[in-house]
Amino acid sequence: MNVYWFQDSKTGHLKQVQALLDQLKKEIELSITTINCSNHESLPDVLTNENQFDGPSILIGAGHDVYSKILQAKKYLKKYTSKDIFSIAVLRPSYKLNSFDLIVAPEHDFRKRRIPKNVILFQGSLASTSHDPVDENKGIIAIGGPSKHYNFDQEILMNQLHYILSVHPKHEFKIFNSRRTPDVLNLKLKNEIDNYPNVQFIHLDSSESDTFQDSLNKSSLKFVTPDSSNLVFEALSAKGQTFLIQIESPTYRRIFGAKKIRESMNELVNTKRVGVVSILNKKGGIDISKIENPSLHFEPLAEVEKVSFSIMKFINYQK
């Protein structure tokens, strides 16, 4: 089956679509063509160079910059082939929802909304599932950055990191930053983490950043800042224990901003799917960190497998 993957430049979007396509490849042979939507090429230029007429095609992508391109491409290809063409939006578009054959979206995108019949829901974010055994002596810390969802307090985060490392002195830790991690925080991490012989800070731009997924899958302890839903659900899709790191002051009261990610994280905490590195505000203004463990009864999330199954069921039904 031909696949046209319409791409923007956002890592979170690309990783989720990649995880889904990797899973679909286990069910069916795919010939994938990537289309960079930022290049502003005309549809005939990017589509007619490929042998797209020898079978059914999937047009897929995530992000507001790609959804209109997917619909335009389907309309264009319909002029030249009688083969099935399936338009799939990953994450919820803000317009023309009924124009897509399928929309694959997180549950929080449709919280308090009517769910159309062409929608396949999943929990959190799409990530490849790993059942690899973990190393009980290894841990990973994944750091995001400022976002509209959380007040990212760098000083609080550094205190939390020191606490985590002091509680687990025998674990070998790797700390990974992200594109949203501020330069000032990166410098602090590099300077202060050098004091720990069992810790390695790996910058996103270093060659070792490619080891992130392997480290995530093999680490028994996974500490993640809650501002990145993708990072959290990637961790939950592998074995081991996942912890959210509180990055806001206990006295902070949020008034404005998006709620859906916070509600999603709170649900993970309430169901004990994740543990928490929390901060307790004691009398006298003294903040004390505390680690609460997650339940050990959960298996790795397999949302991408469920979504892939639903897509294949839909496609086979059309034959």
C-alpha positions in Angstrom: 0.0 0.0 0.0 1.2 3.5 -0.9 1.6 5.9 2.0 2.0 9.7 1.6 3.3 11.1 4.9 2.7 14.8 5.1 5.1 16.3 7.6 5.6 19.5 9.5 8.7 20.3 11.6 7.4 19.3 15.0 9.2 16.4 16.7 6.1 15.3 18.7 4.0 15.1 15.6 6.6 13.2 13.6 7.3 10.7 16.3 3.6 9.8 16.8 3.1 9.2 13.0 6.3 7.2 12.8 5.2 5.0 15.7 1.9 4.4 13.9 3.4 3.6 10.5 6.0 1.3 12.1 3.1 -0.7 13.7 1.1 -0.7 10.4 4.2 -2.1 8.7 3.9 -5.2 10.9 0.4 -5.8 9.4 0.8 -4.8 5.7 3.6 -3.9 3.3 3.9 -0.1 3.0 5.7 2.1 0.4 6.2 5.4 2.2 6.7 8.8 0.5 7.4 11.7 2.8 6.2 15.2 1.8 7.6 18.2 3.6 4.8 20.7 3.8 7.1 23.6 4.5 8.6 23.3 0.9 5.5 24.7 -0.7 5.7 22.3 -3.7 2.7 21.9 -5.9 0.7 18.7 -5.5 1.5 17.5 -9.1 5.2 17.9 -8.4 5.1 15.8 -5.2 2.6 13.2 -6.2 3.0 12.4 -9.9 6.6 11.3 -9.6 5.5 8.3 -7.7 3.7 5.2 -8.9 0.6 5.9 -6.8 -1.9 4.3 -9.1 -1.0 0.6 -8.6 -3.1 0.2 -5.4 -4.8 1.9 -2.6 -3.1 4.8 -0.8 -3.0 6.3 2.6 -2.6 10.1 3.1 -1.5 10.7 6.7 0.0 13.4 8.9 -0.2 15.3 12.1 -0.3 19.1 12.7 -2.5 22.0 11.6 -0.1 22.8 8.7 -0.6 19.4 7.1 -4.3 18.7 7.3 -5.4 20.9 4.5 -2.6 19.4 2.3 -4.0 15.9 3.0 -7.5 16.9 1.9 -6.2 18.7 -1.2 -4.1 15.7 -2.2 -7.0 13.3 -1.9 -9.1 15.6 -4.1 -6.3 15.7 -6.7 -5.6 12.0 -6.7 -9.3 11.1 -7.1 -9.1 12.6 -10.6 -6.5 10.1 -11.7 -7.4 6.8 -10.0 -10.3 4.7 -9.0 -8.3 3.0 -6.3 -9.1 3.6 -2.6 -7.5 6.7 -1.1 -7.7 7.0 2.7 -7.2 10.3 4.4 -6.0 10.0 8.0 -5.5 12.9 10.4 -3.4 12.1 13.5 -4.5 14.4 16.3 -7.7 16.4 16.1 -8.0 19.0 13.3 -9.7 22.2 14.1 -11.8 22.2 11.0 -13.4 19.8 8.4 -13.4 16.8 10.7 -16.0 15.0 8.6 -13.8 15.4 5.4 -11.3 12.9 6.7 -11.9 9.1 6.4 -10.3 8.7 9.8 -9.1 10.9 12.7 -6.8 9.3 15.2 -6.8 11.5 18.3 -6.1 11.4 22.1 -9.0 11.1 24.4 -8.3 14.5 25.9 -8.8 16.2 22.4 -12.5 15.2 22.6 -13.1 15.7 26.3 -16.6 17.4 26.6 -17.0 17.1 22.8 -19.2 15.0 20.6 -17.1 12.1 19.1 -17.7 11.8 15.3 -18.0 8.3 13.9 -14.7 8.6 11.9 -12.7 9.1 15.1 -10.4 6.5 16.7 -9.4 7.5 20.2 -6.3 6.6 22.2 -4.9 7.5 25.6 -2.2 10.2 25.7 0.2 10.0 22.8 1.2 7.3 20.3 4.4 5.6 21.1 6.0 2.3 20.1 5.4 -0.4 22.7 8.4 -2.1 24.3 8.3 -5.3 26.3 12.1 -5.5 26.6 13.4 -6.3 30.1 14.7 -3.4 32.1 18.0 -3.0 33.9 17.3 -2.6 37.6 20.4 -0.4 38.0 19.6 2.1 35.4 17.4 5.3 35.4 16.5 8.0 33.0 15.4 11.6 33.5 13.7 13.3 30.5 13.3 17.1 30.7 11.0 19.3 28.7 10.7 23.0 29.0 8.3 26.0 29.2 4.9 25.4 27.8 1.4 26.7 27.9 0.4 23.8 30.2 2.7 24.3 33.1 4.7 27.0 35.0 8.2 25.6 34.3 10.2 26.6 37.4 13.8 25.9 36.7 15.0 26.3 40.3 12.3 23.9 41.6 13.3 21.4 38.9 17.0 21.5 39.8 16.1 20.9 43.5 13.9 18.0 42.4 16.7 16.5 40.4 19.2 16.7 43.3 16.6 15.0 45.5 16.0 12.2 43.0 19.7 11.5 42.6 20.3 11.6 46.3 17.6 9.0 46.9 19.0 6.7 44.1 22.8 6.9 44.5 23.4 3.3 43.2 21.5 3.8 39.9 23.3 4.9 36.7 21.3 7.8 35.4 21.1 9.5 32.0 19.5 12.9 31.8 18.2 14.0 28.4 17.0 17.5 27.6 14.7 18.6 24.7 14.3 21.4 22.2 12.2 23.4 24.7 14.8 23.2 27.5 16.2 26.7 28.1 19.9 27.3 27.5 20.3 28.6 31.1 18.9 25.3 32.4 21.2 23.3 30.1 24.2 25.1 31.5 23.1 24.4 35.1 22.5 20.8 34.3 26.0 20.4 32.8 27.7 22.2 35.6 25.9 20.7 38.6 25.5 17.1 37.3 29.3 16.8 36.9 29.3 16.4 40.7 27.6 13.0 40.4 29.8 10.1 39.3 26.8 8.0 38.4 25.0 10.6 36.2 25.5 11.6 32.5 23.9 14.6 31.0 23.2 14.1 27.3 22.4 17.2 25.2 19.9 17.0 22.4 22.6 18.2 19.9 25.1 15.5 20.9 25.6 12.3 18.9 24.6 10.3 22.0 21.1 11.8 21.9 20.3 8.9 19.5 20.5 6.6 22.5 17.3 8.1 24.1 14.8 5.5 23.0 17.1 2.6 24.0 17.8 4.2 27.4 14.1 4.8 28.0 13.2 1.2 27.2 16.0 -0.3 29.4 15.7 2.0 32.4 13.8 0.6 35.4 13.2 4.2 36.7 11.9 6.9 34.4 11.5 10.4 35.7 9.7 12.9 33.3 8.6 16.5 33.5 4.8 16.6 33.0 4.9 19.5 30.4 5.5 17.0 27.6 2.6 14.5 27.1 4.7 12.7 24.4 7.6 12.0 26.8 5.3 10.8 29.5 3.4 8.3 27.3 6.6 7.1 25.6 7.8 6.2 29.1 4.5 4.5 29.9 4.8 2.4 26.7 7.9 0.6 28.1 8.4 -1.6 31.2 9.6 0.0 34.4 8.3 2.7 36.7 7.4 6.1 35.5 7.4 9.2 37.7 6.2 12.8 37.0 8.4 15.5 38.4 6.5 18.4 40.0 7.9 21.6 38.5 5.6 24.1 40.1 5.6 25.6 43.5 3.0 24.2 45.9 1.6 27.7 46.3 1.3 28.3 42.5 -2.4 28.7 41.4 -3.0 28.4 37.7 -5.7 30.7 36.3 -5.2 30.8 32.6 -4.0 28.2 30.0 -4.9 24.9 28.5 -6.3 22.4 30.9 -6.5 19.2 28.9 -2.8 18.1 29.3 -2.9 18.8 33.1 -6.1 16.8 33.4 -4.5 14.0 31.5 -1.5 14.0 33.8 -3.7 14.2 36.9 -5.7 11.2 35.8 -2.4 9.2 35.5 -1.5 10.2 39.0 -5.0 9.4 40.5 -5.0 5.9 38.9 -1.4 5.4 40.1 -0.3 4.7 36.5 2.6 7.1 37.4 4.4 7.9 40.5 5.2 11.5 41.6 8.1 13.4 42.8 6.0 15.9 44.7 6.8 19.0 46.9 5.2 19.4 50.3 4.9 23.0 51.6 5.6 22.8 55.4 4.9 25.4 58.0 7.6 28.1 57.9 7.8 28.1 54.1 10.1 25.0 53.9 9.5 22.9 50.8 10.2 19.2 51.2 10.4 16.7 48.2 8.7 13.3 48.4 8.6 10.3 46.1 5.3 8.4 45.7 5.6 5.2 43.8 3.2 4.0 41.0 1.3 0.8 41.1 3.3 -2.2 39.9 0.3 -3.9 38.3 0.2 -2.1 35.0 1.6 -3.4 31.7 3.2 -1.1 29.1 0.6 0.9 27.2 -0.1 -0.5 23.7 -2.2 2.3 22.3 -0.4 2.3 18.9 -1.3 -1.4 18.5 -4.9 -0.7 19.2 -5.0 2.2 16.7 -3.3 0.2 14.0 -5.8 -2.7 14.5 -8.7 -0.2 14.1 -7.2 1.3 11.0 -6.7 -2.1 9.3 -10.2 -3.1 10.3 -11.6 0.1 8.6 -9.5 -0.4 5.4 -10.4 -4.1 5.1 -14.1 -3.2 5.5 -13.9 -0.9 2.5 -12.7 -3.7 0.2 
